[in-house]
Amino acid sequence: MASTISDASLALSAKIVIAGAFGVGKTTFVAAISEIPVASTEALMPVAAAPADDVSFARGKTTTTVAMDFGRIAVDDGLTLYLFGTPGQDRFWFLWDDLARGALAAIVLVDTRNLAASWPAIAYFERRGDIPFTVVVNLFDGQLTHELAEVRDALDLSPGIPLTTADARDRRDVREALRALIRHALNLLPSH
Amino acid sequence: MTRTYALHAPRRPSRVRPYGITRGRTAADRFLGVERLISTVEFDPQRVLGMLPETAAVYEACRYPRTIAELATGLALPLGVIRVLVGDLAAVGRVRIHPPAADIPDRHLLERVLRGLDNL
């Protein structure tokens, strides 16, 4: 439609980061609410095949591809919200910085069968301190196998960080997790 | 065998072959978030003729606003390459880099997102 062209040039975007360990359900979570099929964007990364000071670095296999999945939600006519899943491999921390920069907020998805795998992601956002985040237990089988208080304890989660549950396959659960995240971000704003 | 983790490896993507498209330049000094929208300014098919294929592809794709991430996916190029191409096009006024929704997330923006989620 010709009439939307000028409006489109004013379009705005914002992003939320969905973080967590490999296999924790980040892509499922994004797919459950995205209005487009989850897309994957690739970044080329140097591979640590050789020590940094090895002169042969440039000749061997020096790169690998790291995928970041994303989806999208139209918030209203002028604003689109993008959900970016972090690369599963923890060693690509510098890509997390790329994704986190300018993010409205973040969710760390956790799997109670492997809580330890979630620690780096939680520590990452705690250390940054500039991005509001919540922790969401993915209910893989639709059921919570541990009390949330136990999970909070095991994760050593600060009292100020909300901890909730969601079935990453369920659109309503995902929507509610995102709403809770935005409410948390609002609560963290200075009152005036 | 000594294991060296990626964090300690050189992070100079300019050595990577696809960066030949960008003549070795990287996007380090013009960071564009993966979510930033880009749109073509007054698309003119004549301009495509003098462009590198990848540059032309970005120029054409952004007739409708697209994010850095969507460009990387749609054109099957790494994010770093897209950032350089977009930076070049923006420098000569061929594309416009949309401002971020907010430099610092503010109440207005968060409430707008919340309303959008409520309406889903």
Interface residues (C-beta under 8 A of the other chain):
Chain A: A8 S9 L10 A11 L12 S13 A14 K15 I33 A39 S40 T41 E42 A43 L44 M45 P46 V47 A48 A50 P51 A52 F57 A58 T62 T63 T65 M68 F70 I73 A74 V75 D76 L79 T80 L81 Y82 F84 R91 F92 W93 F94 D98 L99 R101 G102 L104 A105 P132 R175 L178 R179 I182 R183 A185 L186 L189
Chain B: T2 R3 T4 Y5 A6 L7 H8 A9 P10 R11 R12 P13 R15 V16 P18 F31 G33 V34 E35 R36 L37 S39 Y64 P65 T67 A69 E70 A72 T73 A76 P78 L79 G80 R96 H98 P99 P100 A101 A102 P105 D106 R107 L109 L110 E111 R112 V113 L114 R115 G116 L117 D118 L120
